[in-house]
Amino acid sequence: VQLQASGGGLVQSGGSLRLSCAASGRSFRNRAVGWFRQAPGKERELVSAIRWTERNVYYADSVKGRFTISRDSGENTVSLQMNSLNSEDTAVYYCAASEGRPILSMLPNPRTYTYWGQGTLVTVSS
């Protein structure tokens, strides 16, 4: 599975961005798809994830109520709508997909994901 992340950019604090992760080669069916982010000097952390078949979603506490993950009907795209952005959201955002259907407790673990996109930079200016 090849992943292509897009939608990053520069936005003012309080603004919104929508990230997209497109799969090619194979679909997202029967996988989990996660959005991770990594800020300078920090570890990579899971922002949100979705288990495609079960439609379970996961959000980090820091983004609950502000970010929304969604899947399209074509099984090839996952989006992350990010609202009320602040400077702490500044990071490179990566989408990732698992091989198979992980259990819920494994979603935050980067090792759960086999395939990774190239990352897209989100910069929030204050």
Salt bridges, closest charged atoms under 4 A:
GLU45 OE2 - ARG37 NE 2.75
GLU54 OE1 - ARG51 NE 3.93
GLU54 OE2 - ARG101 NH2 2.65
ASP61 OD1 - LYS64 NZ 3.15
GLU75 OE2 - ARG29 NE 3.09
ASP89 OD1 - ARG37 NH1 2.87
ASP89 OD2 - ARG66 NH1 2.77
GLU99 OE1 - ARG31 NH1 3.43
